[in-house]
Amino acid sequence: MESTIQLFGHLVDNLPPLLPDDLVYLIRKELKNIQLEPVILSALEQKMIQIGYEIWPWSQAFSEFLHLVEEQVGESFLLAHLSTNLQNKYQEYKQFGMHWREIHAGRSANYFDQEERLELCRALVETRQAIYEFAVREVVGMKKENYLNKVEEFKQVLQSIKSNLDRLRDLAQMQNHHPMLSKEIMSKVEAFEHGLCLLAPEFSPEEVDKAHEFFIGRQQELNRLRGIHETIEVDFYSE
């Protein structure tokens, strides 16, 4: 329970820019109420899912802008946080065809000595913060219109996600002969919804779209194994 409340707090502390003030107020109020009077875990998770649905389009839109800013200015921001000696060694490092992003993945560990790696770690933390702050300034300033348009695009994507999740729920309810499959489908729906609000790994809309087809295939395979065959209707009056 405590870890879930902490995740809720992290979610609230990292709300995307320009989220409507009334929604921000309600979200912060929910967190405060839970901190003062904790609820059962399932109720807490449901509140987080509801909030996840509200903020997902904004979070996805900001994530895109953040990634774009990182691509455009990330390296220059990193260099600004390095000493002159390490800047020079980094330029040598690049001559091997390496990208600054690979430092995040630790692939440069053998190229830099321990002291240099410590400096790089500090610089990466400072760079991430600088990139985030720059991206926020962009989306509340000159890129505001582009950002809000992207939010609207993701709202449409979210509608498609909701429709696909409803299809999965309907499919689960149809599994009279396969109760375990029904549980598996609902578990997947729960995982997708948890992915909206930090309770599970993020997912792509394509994953949700393909899930229905996957479980239809699982149902057909189980029917075959049980000897259950779907009735094929033949229209003898059609040409």
N, C-alpha and C positions, 0 to 999 in steps of 0.2 A: 504493500500500500504506500509506504513512505517513498519508495523509488518512483512510483507512478505520480505521486504529488510533485516530486521534484521534476519529472518530465513535463508535467503540466506547467510548472513554474518556468521551465526553460522555454516552453512553447510561448508563454505569455511575454517573456523577456525578449523574445526574438520575433515579434510580430512584424510582418512586412510593411514597408512604407506606404503611407496614404490610405491605410485601412480606415474605413469610416469611423469617425469618433464615437458614434453611438455603439457600434459593435465593439470597439476597443474597451469602452466603459463596461459593457455587459460581460466581456471576457474576463477583465480584471476583477470585476465583482464576483464572478463565479469562483475564481481562484481564492479570493479572500474568504468567501463563505466556506469553502472546503477546508481551508487552513484553520478556520475557527471552529468548524463543526464537521469533521470528516464523515464521509458517506461510505457505503460499502463499495468494494472494488469495482463491481460490475456497473454501478451507477456512475462512478467516477469515470470509467472508461467510456461510457455512453455520452457523458458530457463532453469529453475530449473529442469524440467522434463528431458530435454535432458542431463543435467549434472547427474541427478539421474541414468539414464540408464548407464552412463559411470562408475560411482563410486560404484554402487550397489554390484557387485561381490567382490570388495575390502573391502567394509564396512562389508559385511556379513562374509567374511573370517576373518577379524580382530575381529569382534564381537565374533566369535567362540573361537578364541585364548584368548580374554579377559575373556570370561566366564570360560575357562579352567584354566587360571591363578588364577582367583578369587577362584575357587574351591580348587586349590592346595595350595595357600599361603595366601589367604585372611584373614583367622583367625589369622595367625602369624603376618601379617602386622597390623591388628587391635590391637592386644595385645601390639605391640611395641609402639603404640600411646596412651596407657592407663597408668595411674598411677598405682603403686603397689597395692594400696587398691582396685582400681576398677578392676584390673586384678584378684584379689582374689575373688571379688564378682561375676565377670563374670564366673569364674570356678564353683562357686556355682550355678549360673544360668543354666549352662550347665547340671548340675546333674538332672535337671527337664526334661531333654530330649530336650532342646531347642537348636537351631542352630544359629550361629552368623548372618546368613542371616535374621533371624526373627527380628533382631534389626532394620533392614531397614524398615520393615513393621510396626514398632511401637508396636509389640505385647509384648515387654518387658517394656512398659511404667509404669506399676504398680509395677514392681519388683525393679526399680531403683528410687531414689528420684530425685528431681528437679536438684540439683547440679550435680548429677551423669549423668543425661540425657543430660545436657549441655555438659559435658565432652565427652560423647559418640557421640553426634552430631558432635563435632569438630573432634573427632578421626575418625568418619566415612568419613567425607569429606577428611581428610588427607589420609585415607586408600584408598579411591577410586582413588585419584590422584597417590598414590604410585603404585597401581595395574596397572593403565593405563601406567605409565612410564615403569614399569617392562615388561609389555606385548609388548610395542613398542621395547624395547631393545631385547626381545626374537625374534620378527619377522624380525628384521633387522640384527640379529646376527645368533645364532645357529639354530633357527627355520625358517630361511628364505626360504629354499627349501620347507619345509612343508607348509608354508604360501602361497607361490606362487602356489603350487599344488592345494591348497584349493581355491585360486582365480580362477584357471582354471575350477575347478568343478562348482563353482557358475556362471561362464560365461555360462556353458552349461545349468544350471538351468534357467538363464536369457533368453536364447534362447527359452526355453519351455514356459516361462511366456509371451514373446512377441508373440509366436504362439497362445497361448490361448487368449490373448487380441485381436489379429486379428480375431480370430473366433467369439469373442463377438461382435466386430464391424460389421462383416458380418451378424451376427444374427440380430443385431439392424436394419440394412438396409433392412432386409427382412420383417419387421413388418408393412406392408402396412395397415393391419386391426387393428393394435394395436400401435398407435403412443405413447401412454403413456408408454407402455412396452419398446419401442425403447429408450425413454428418460431415463427410469430406467436403462436399460443396459448400455447406454453411461455414465450415472452418476457413475455406478459401475466401468467402465473402468477408468474414471477420478480419482476415489478414489484410485484405485490400482496404477495408475501412480503417483499420489500425494504422495502415501506411499513410493515411491522411494526416495523422496527428502525432507522429514520433513513437507510437506504440509498437511499430513494426517497420521493417525496411521499406523505403519508398518503392513504388512500382511505376511502370509505364502504362499509359492508356491502352497500348497494344496488348499488354498482358491480360487486361480485363476483357478486352474484346475477344481474345482467343480462348479464354477460359471456358466459355459456353460451348464452343465447338469441341474442346477437349473432353468435357464431361459428357457431352452427347455420345462421343466415341466410347467413353468408359461405360456408359449405360448400355449401349448396343453390344459391347463385348460381354458384359455381365448377363445380358438377356440371352446371348448365344450360349454361354456356358450353362445357364439354367434351363436351356431348351425353350425359352420364351421367344416366340416369333411374332413380329408385328404383322397385323392383318393388312393385306394389300387389297385396296378397293379397286375394282375394275369397272369402268363405265362402258357397258356393252352398247350403249346407244350413241356414243360419240363416233364421229367418222374416223 
